[in-house]
Amino acid sequence: MTSNYKKIFTGDSLVARQIVSQLHGLGIEAIIKDEAESARLSGFASSMLGQVDLFVNKDEVAKATPVVNKITQK
């Protein structure tokens, strides 16, 4: 199965939410994948608390990457 999404960030959930906010301002929809929250909701434990993956459509990676770089290099 192929995906139309590409991971552009892995890290702290607060940073990811800041990136998503900036991306939305540019008209880019982003998806946050939080394995720890998914595990918690399923009744399991996770050692990756606070770590999330952020995905955007493959067509928007070039436009989204500078936003990620700007925010993560502060």
C-alpha positions as CSV (number, residue, x, y, z in Angstrom):
1,M,0.0,0.0,0.0
2,T,1.4,3.4,-0.9
3,S,0.8,6.6,1.0
4,N,0.3,10.1,-0.2
5,Y,1.8,11.4,3.0
6,K,5.4,11.9,4.1
7,K,6.8,12.3,7.6
8,I,8.4,15.7,8.0
9,F,9.0,15.8,11.8
10,T,9.4,13.5,14.8
11,G,9.7,15.0,18.2
12,D,7.9,16.9,21.0
13,S,4.2,17.2,20.7
14,L,4.2,20.9,21.6
15,V,6.7,21.7,18.9
16,A,4.6,19.6,16.4
17,R,1.5,21.6,17.3
18,Q,3.4,24.9,16.7
19,I,4.5,23.5,13.3
20,V,0.9,22.5,12.5
21,S,-0.3,26.0,13.4
22,Q,2.2,27.6,11.0
23,L,1.4,25.1,8.2
24,H,-2.3,25.8,8.5
25,G,-1.5,29.5,8.0
26,L,0.0,28.5,4.7
27,G,-3.0,26.3,3.7
28,I,-1.2,23.0,4.4
29,E,-3.1,20.3,6.2
30,A,-0.9,18.2,8.5
31,I,-1.5,15.0,10.4
32,I,-0.1,14.3,13.8
33,K,0.4,10.6,14.7
34,D,0.7,10.1,18.4
35,E,1.6,6.4,19.1
36,A,1.6,7.0,22.9
37,E,-1.9,8.5,22.9
38,S,-3.2,5.7,20.6
39,A,-1.7,3.1,22.9
40,R,-3.2,4.8,26.0
41,L,-6.6,4.9,24.4
42,S,-6.3,1.2,23.6
43,G,-5.4,0.3,27.2
44,F,-1.6,-0.2,26.6
45,A,1.4,1.6,27.9
46,S,4.0,3.4,25.8
47,S,7.5,4.5,26.4
48,M,7.3,7.3,23.8
49,L,5.4,9.9,25.8
50,G,5.3,13.3,24.2
51,Q,6.9,12.1,21.0
52,V,4.8,12.4,17.8
53,D,5.2,12.1,14.1
54,L,4.0,14.8,11.7
55,F,2.9,14.1,8.2
56,V,2.0,16.2,5.2
57,N,0.9,15.4,1.7
58,K,3.8,14.5,-0.6
59,D,3.0,17.4,-2.9
60,E,3.4,19.9,0.0
61,V,6.7,18.6,1.5
62,A,8.8,21.3,-0.2
63,K,6.6,24.0,1.1
64,A,6.4,22.6,4.6
65,T,10.0,21.7,5.2
66,P,11.2,25.4,5.6
67,V,8.6,25.8,8.3
68,V,9.8,22.8,10.2
69,N,13.4,23.9,9.9
70,K,12.6,27.4,11.1
71,I,10.8,26.2,14.2
72,T,13.2,23.4,15.1
73,Q,16.3,25.6,14.8
74,K,15.3,28.2,17.4
